[in-house]
Amino acid sequence: MKNNEYAPDKWLIVKIHGKDIPSTYKVFASWYGGYAGSNSWQMNSGITSATKDGDYWIFQGFSGSTYRCHKDTYGAHMYGQGVLEDFIAKAAEHGADMWAMPSGLDWALFDYKQTN
């Protein structure tokens, strides 16, 4: 994989919207640490497009990153869920709404242009 290509163990699509923040969809990705490792997470810069490739969703990001996400691994592990809940609380403190989208959606049908 290239430096800007990611294949998370678990993933969610989050939507962020606020008075001064355009509606943006982002990939929230998490990985299991395994033996002697630690769990990790990452959120992309924002989705520009999504395509389906067999059992995978391929998300392109504003920064040029690519996330290859298996359709059956939608969600977050315990550590990732805690991080996401902190993000949601911080967004609310700054007057923005942030939430995880439900599973099973056809991500290719979304309009990923940022809108106010």
NUDOKE-944885 format. One record per residue: chain; x, y, z of N, C-alpha, C, CB in turn. Coordinates in Angstrom, 2 decimals. Glycine has a CB too. Layout:
  c      n.X      n.Y      n.Z     ca.X     ca.Y     ca.Z      c.X      c.Y      c.Z     cb.X     cb.Y     cb.Z
  A        X        Y        Z        X        Y        Z        X        Y        Z        X        Y        Z
...
END
This chain:
  c      n.X      n.Y      n.Z     ca.X     ca.Y     ca.Z      c.X      c.Y      c.Z     cb.X     cb.Y     cb.Z
  A     0.82    -1.18     0.00     0.00     0.00     0.00     0.87     1.25     0.00    -0.94     0.00     1.20
  A     0.42     2.28    -0.65     1.13     3.56    -0.67     0.94     4.27     0.67     0.64     4.45    -1.85
  A     1.73     5.29     0.92     1.66     6.03     2.17     0.30     6.65     2.45     2.70     7.11     2.18
  A    -0.42     7.00     1.43    -1.71     7.65     1.64    -2.89     6.71     1.37    -1.81     8.87     0.74
  A    -2.65     5.40     1.42    -3.71     4.41     1.27    -3.85     3.64     2.58    -3.41     3.43     0.10
  A    -5.09     3.48     3.04    -5.35     2.87     4.33    -6.42     1.78     4.20    -5.79     3.93     5.35
  A    -6.27     0.73     4.99    -7.24    -0.36     5.05    -7.55    -0.61     6.53    -6.70    -1.68     4.34
  A    -8.52     0.09     7.09    -8.80    -0.03     8.52    -9.45    -1.36     8.89    -9.69     1.10     8.97
  A    -9.25    -1.75    10.17    -9.94    -2.93    10.70   -11.42    -2.64    10.92    -9.28    -3.38    12.02
  A   -11.73    -1.43    11.36   -13.11    -0.98    11.57   -13.21     0.43    11.01   -13.53    -1.03    13.10
  A   -14.41     0.84    10.60   -14.57     2.17    10.03   -16.01     2.64    10.18   -14.16     2.19     8.55
  A   -16.17     3.93    10.22   -17.48     4.59    10.26   -17.42     5.81     9.34   -17.87     5.00    11.73
  A   -18.56     6.22     8.86   -18.66     7.51     8.19   -19.34     8.45     9.18   -19.46     7.40     6.82
  A   -18.69     9.58     9.43   -19.27    10.58    10.31   -19.63    11.80     9.49   -18.30    10.95    11.46
  A   -20.67    12.49     9.95   -21.07    13.75     9.32   -20.88    14.84    10.34   -22.56    13.69     8.81
  A   -20.31    15.95     9.89   -20.07    17.10    10.74   -20.77    18.30    10.09   -18.54    17.37    10.95
  A   -21.48    19.06    10.91   -22.16    20.25    10.41   -22.28    21.26    11.54   -23.56    19.89     9.83
  A   -22.08    22.50    11.22   -22.24    23.56    12.21   -22.50    24.88    11.52   -21.02    23.66    13.10
  A   -22.82    25.89    12.32   -23.13    27.21    11.79   -22.02    27.72    10.87   -23.37    28.20    12.93
  A   -20.78    27.62    11.32   -19.64    28.09    10.54   -18.84    26.95     9.92   -18.74    28.93    11.40
  A   -19.41    25.74     9.94   -18.72    24.56     9.43   -19.59    23.93     8.34   -18.42    23.52    10.57
  A   -19.09    23.85     7.12   -19.90    23.22     6.07   -20.12    21.73     6.36   -19.24    23.40     4.70
  A   -21.24    21.20     5.90   -21.50    19.77     6.06   -20.39    18.99     5.38   -22.89    19.38     5.46
  A   -19.77    18.11     6.15   -18.65    17.32     5.65   -18.80    15.88     6.13   -17.30    17.92     6.13
  A   -18.55    14.93     5.24   -18.51    13.51     5.59   -17.06    13.09     5.69   -19.28    12.64     4.54
  A   -16.73    12.32     6.73   -15.36    11.87     6.93   -15.34    10.38     7.27   -14.67    12.68     8.04
  A   -14.24     9.73     6.92   -14.01     8.35     7.33   -13.34     8.40     8.71   -13.13     7.56     6.28
  A   -13.94     7.72     9.68   -13.31     7.53    10.99   -12.86     6.07    11.00   -14.29     7.87    12.21
  A   -11.55     5.87    10.95   -10.97     4.53    10.81   -10.28     4.12    12.10    -9.98     4.48     9.64
  A   -10.33     2.82    12.41    -9.61     2.33    13.59    -8.98     0.98    13.29   -10.57     2.22    14.81
  A    -7.89     0.74    14.00    -7.11    -0.48    13.84    -6.88    -1.11    15.21    -5.75    -0.19    13.14
  A    -6.87    -2.44    15.25    -6.52    -3.17    16.47    -5.00    -3.20    16.59    -7.11    -4.61    16.45
  A    -4.51    -3.08    17.81    -3.07    -3.07    18.03    -2.44    -4.44    17.96    -2.77    -2.45    19.34
  A    -3.19    -5.47    18.32    -2.61    -6.81    18.33    -1.72    -7.01    19.54    -1.82    -7.06    17.06
  A    -1.04    -8.10    19.58    -0.17    -8.43    20.71     0.93    -7.38    20.85     0.44    -9.83    20.52
  A     1.05    -6.82    22.03     2.08    -5.83    22.38     1.96    -4.53    21.60     3.44    -6.42    22.15
  A     0.86    -4.33    20.91     0.64    -3.08    20.19    -0.49    -2.31    20.85     0.31    -3.34    18.71
  A    -0.80    -1.18    20.32    -1.92    -0.42    20.86    -2.90    -0.09    19.74    -1.42     0.87    21.56
  A    -4.16    -0.02    20.11    -5.19     0.34    19.15    -4.92     1.76    18.66    -6.61     0.22    19.78
  A    -5.35     2.03    17.44    -5.16     3.36    16.88    -6.38     3.77    16.07    -3.88     3.41    16.00
  A    -6.44     5.04    15.76    -7.55     5.58    14.98    -7.02     6.70    14.09    -8.70     6.10    15.91
  A    -7.86     7.10    13.16    -7.52     8.19    12.25    -8.81     8.68    11.61    -6.47     7.74    11.17
  A    -8.89     9.97    11.36   -10.04    10.51    10.64    -9.52    11.24     9.41   -10.90    11.47    11.55
  A   -10.12    10.97     8.27    -9.60    11.58     7.06   -10.01    13.05     6.96   -10.08    10.81     5.82
  A    -9.49    13.72     5.95    -9.71    15.15     5.76   -11.13    15.47     5.29    -8.72    15.69     4.76
  A   -11.82    14.49     4.80   -13.17    14.67     4.24   -13.27    13.86     2.96   -13.48    16.17     3.98
  A   -14.42    13.32     2.71   -14.62    12.46     1.55   -14.97    13.30     0.32   -15.75    11.42     1.82
  A   -14.34    12.97    -0.80   -14.69    13.61    -2.07   -15.52    12.68    -2.95   -13.43    14.05    -2.81
  A   -15.30    11.36    -2.80   -16.08    10.40    -3.60   -15.98     9.02    -2.96   -15.57    10.36    -5.06
  A   -16.93     8.17    -3.35   -16.96     6.79    -2.88   -17.36     5.89    -4.04   -17.94     6.61    -1.67
  A   -16.65     4.77    -4.16   -16.98     3.77    -5.18   -16.96     2.40    -4.53   -15.99     3.84    -6.38
  A   -17.70     1.49    -5.12   -17.73     0.12    -4.62   -16.81    -0.74    -5.47   -19.17    -0.44    -4.61
  A   -16.04    -1.61    -4.79   -15.14    -2.53    -5.46   -15.33    -3.89    -4.80   -13.63    -2.05    -5.38
  A   -16.26    -4.68    -5.31   -16.57    -5.98    -4.71   -17.14    -5.79    -3.31   -15.32    -6.87    -4.65
  A   -16.48    -6.34    -2.30   -16.94    -6.22    -0.91   -16.35    -5.00    -0.21   -16.57    -7.48    -0.14
  A   -15.72    -4.11    -0.95   -15.06    -2.95    -0.36   -15.66    -1.65    -0.86   -13.57    -2.98    -0.67
  A   -15.63    -0.65     0.02   -15.91     0.73    -0.34   -14.57     1.44    -0.42   -16.88     1.43     0.69
  A   -14.38     2.20    -1.47   -13.15     2.97    -1.67   -13.54     4.44    -1.53   -12.48     2.67    -3.07
  A   -12.98     5.10    -0.51   -13.27     6.51    -0.25   -12.04     7.34    -0.59   -13.68     6.73     1.23
  A   -12.24     8.36    -1.39   -11.18     9.32    -1.73   -11.34    10.52    -0.81   -11.24     9.74    -3.24
  A   -10.21    11.05    -0.32   -10.25    12.18     0.60    -9.75    13.47    -0.03    -9.43    11.87     1.81
  A   -10.08    14.59     0.62    -9.64    15.91     0.16    -8.12    15.97     0.00   -10.10    17.00     1.12
  A    -7.39    15.31     0.90    -5.93    15.39     0.90    -5.29    14.42    -0.10    -5.40    15.11     2.29
  A    -6.11    13.62    -0.80    -5.59    12.64    -1.74    -5.48    11.25    -1.16    -4.25    13.07    -2.21
  A    -5.85    11.08     0.10    -5.79     9.76     0.72    -6.91     8.86     0.18    -5.90     9.87     2.26
  A    -6.68     7.56     0.30    -7.66     6.56    -0.10    -7.87     5.59     1.06    -7.19     5.80    -1.39
  A    -9.13     5.33     1.37    -9.48     4.36     2.41   -10.22     3.21     1.76   -10.34     5.01     3.55
  A    -9.71     2.00     1.92   -10.34     0.78     1.39   -10.98     0.07     2.57    -9.29    -0.16     0.65
  A   -12.31     0.11     2.63   -13.07    -0.34     3.80   -13.99    -1.50     3.45   -13.89     0.82     4.37
  A   -13.79    -2.63     4.12   -14.63    -3.81     3.88   -16.04    -3.54     4.38   -14.04    -5.07     4.56
  A   -17.02    -3.91     3.58   -18.41    -3.61     3.91   -18.87    -4.25     5.22   -19.31    -4.06     2.79
  A   -18.25    -5.35     5.63   -18.68    -6.06     6.84   -17.97    -5.61     8.11   -18.46    -7.52     6.66
  A   -17.12    -4.58     8.01   -16.40    -4.14     9.22   -16.82    -2.74     9.65   -14.91    -4.16     8.97
  A   -18.02    -2.32     9.26   -18.52    -1.00     9.65   -18.72    -0.96    11.16   -19.84    -0.66     8.90
  A   -18.18     0.06    11.79   -18.30     0.22    13.24   -16.97     0.67    13.80   -18.77    -1.08    13.91
  A   -16.87     0.65    15.12   -15.63     1.04    15.80   -15.36     0.08    16.94   -15.72     2.50    16.33
  A   -14.09    -0.18    17.21   -13.77    -0.98    18.39   -13.93    -0.09    19.62   -12.32    -1.59    18.30
  A   -13.79    -0.65    20.80   -14.08     0.08    22.04   -13.25     1.36    22.16   -13.82    -0.82    23.25
  A   -11.97     1.27    21.88   -11.10     2.45    21.96   -11.56     3.51    20.96    -9.62     2.06    21.70
  A   -11.79     3.09    19.72   -12.24     4.02    18.68   -13.56     4.67    19.04   -12.37     3.30    17.36
  A   -14.48     3.91    19.63   -15.77     4.46    20.01   -15.59     5.55    21.06   -16.70     3.34    20.55
  A   -14.69     5.33    22.01   -14.41     6.34    23.03   -13.85     7.62    22.43   -13.46     5.80    24.06
  A   -12.93     7.48    21.49   -12.35     8.65    20.81   -13.43     9.39    20.06   -11.22     8.22    19.85
  A   -14.28     8.67    19.34   -15.35     9.29    18.57   -16.32    10.03    19.49   -16.10     8.24    17.74
  A   -16.68     9.43    20.63   -17.58    10.11    21.57   -16.96    11.40    22.09   -17.91     9.18    22.74
  A   -15.64    11.42    22.30   -14.96    12.65    22.70   -15.05    13.71    21.60   -13.48    12.36    23.04
  A   -14.86    13.30    20.35   -14.99    14.23    19.22   -16.40    14.81    19.15   -14.65    13.52    17.91
  A   -17.40    13.97    19.32   -18.79    14.42    19.26   -19.06    15.45    20.37   -19.76    13.22    19.39
  A   -18.57    15.19    21.57   -18.75    16.13    22.69   -18.03    17.45    22.42   -18.22    15.50    24.01
  A   -16.81    17.40    21.90   -16.05    18.61    21.61   -16.71    19.42    20.49   -14.60    18.26    21.22
  A   -17.24    18.73    19.49   -17.95    19.42    18.41   -19.15    20.18    18.97   -18.42    18.41    17.32
  A   -19.90    19.55    19.87   -21.06    20.19    20.47   -20.65    21.43    21.27   -21.81    19.20    21.37
  A   -19.52    21.35    21.97   -19.02    22.50    22.73   -18.72    23.69    21.83   -17.76    22.12    23.49
  A   -18.41    23.42    20.56   -18.08    24.47    19.60   -19.25    24.78    18.65   -16.86    24.08    18.79
  A   -20.45    24.33    19.01   -21.63    24.65    18.24   -21.82    23.85    16.96   -21.61    26.06    17.90
  A   -21.20    22.70    16.89   -21.33    21.85    15.70   -21.97    20.52    16.08   -19.94    21.60    15.04
  A   -22.58    19.90    15.12   -23.14    18.56    15.30   -22.24    17.58    14.57   -24.61    18.48    14.78
  A   -22.02    16.45    15.20   -21.23    15.38    14.60   -21.88    14.07    14.99   -19.73    15.43    15.04
  A   -22.07    13.19    14.04   -22.68    11.89    14.34   -22.20    10.85    13.35   -24.21    11.99    14.33
  A   -22.29     9.60    13.77   -21.95     8.47    12.91   -23.18     8.13    12.07   -21.48     7.24    13.74
  A   -22.97     7.92    10.81   -24.04     7.53     9.89   -24.38     6.06    10.12   -23.63     7.79     8.40
  A   -25.63     5.67     9.83   -25.99     4.26    10.00   -25.28     3.36     8.98   -27.50     4.08     9.88
  A   -25.18     2.09     9.31   -24.53     1.14     8.41   -25.46     0.77     7.26   -24.11    -0.13     9.17
  A   -24.87     0.15     6.25   -25.66    -0.41     5.15   -26.09     0.58     4.09   -26.85    -1.06     5.70
  A   -25.57     1.79     4.11   -25.96     2.79     3.11   -25.14     2.62     1.84   -25.77     4.21     3.67
  A   -25.69     3.10     0.74   -24.96     3.09    -0.53   -24.17     4.39    -0.60   -25.93     2.94    -1.76
  A   -22.91     4.33    -0.18   -22.08     5.53    -0.06   -21.82     6.19    -1.39   -20.78     5.18     0.60
  A   -21.96     5.47    -2.50   -21.73     6.05    -3.82   -22.82     7.05    -4.20   -21.64     4.96    -4.86
  A   -23.96     7.00    -3.54   -25.08     7.89    -3.88   -25.01     9.25    -3.18   -26.38     7.22    -3.53
  A   -24.08     9.41    -2.24   -23.99    10.66    -1.49   -23.32    11.75    -2.31   -23.23    10.44    -0.19
  A   -23.74    12.99    -2.08   -23.10    14.16    -2.66   -22.12    14.67    -1.61   -24.15    15.28    -3.09
  A   -20.85    14.54    -1.87   -19.83    14.86    -0.87   -19.34    16.30    -0.95   -18.68    13.94    -1.02
  A   -19.97    17.14    -1.78   -19.58    18.55    -1.82   -19.94    19.17    -0.48   -20.29    19.30    -3.00
  A   -19.03    19.98     0.04   -19.30    20.66     1.31   -20.36    21.72     1.08   -17.99    21.28     1.91
  A   -21.37    21.72     1.96   -22.45    22.69     1.85   -22.71    23.30     3.22   -23.74    22.04     1.28
  A   -23.15    24.54     3.22   -23.51    25.21     4.48   -24.95    24.97     4.83   -23.25    26.72     4.40
END
